[in-house]
Amino acid sequence: MIKSFFQLFFPKNCAVCHQTLVAGENAVCFKCLFALPKTNLHLQIDNEVEKRFWGKVPIGAATAFFQFEKGSAAQTLLHELKYRDNQDVGVELGKFLASDLSASPRFQDIDYVVPVPLHEKKLRKRGYNQSECIAEGISAVLQVPMNADNLYRAVETQTQTRKSVFERWENTKDIFLLKNKEIFADKHILLVDDVLTTGSTIEASVHAVLTAENAKISVVTLAVA
């Protein structure tokens, strides 16, 4: 009743279409959610996301929830999450992504959900890590603990937005470290990021996680560009 009262006087709107959300909806309405260009790559072995890492880093499985398209609802949601402090978008999309993952046997033995970290300076400036929001939603649905502390970004880098593939790789080489390698030893880590473009940031994160003995890594992102 209290929730309904606040919704009456302070209605929450969909981050995409701005229509008032109804009971059961959070951050994004079901209509906009189901209109997203989902990839369903979690059901495909040797899919296009996994192929981006072939010959670079060993990854058990990889997928992206939806395809990134400029000017689309997908771009709107990512901007809401990354630049407009709409953390609920990340948590909610993470939950729906996790529901897909639960249907794939390749993502069943996860030990930790680990978001790709921000450097402490950027984290202080933004106030939150968008990948951690996604990981929070995934963790809640899969009932797997999130570890957002062990993998950290040791070096602050420039923005990747306008860099070439090689420049992105140079910009992210050797910038991630583990605080305690024993925590991830013999564990299956689900690495979480918001968008997969060249994959250089994820590659650098994977290299750091693999310094833990017998660690296994799978990768999920909200979008693939």
Summary of the structure (lengths in Angstrom):
residues: 225
radius of gyration: 17.4
end to end distance: 42.2
largest distance: 55.6
contacts: 726
relative contact order: 0.16
helix: 40%
strand: 17%
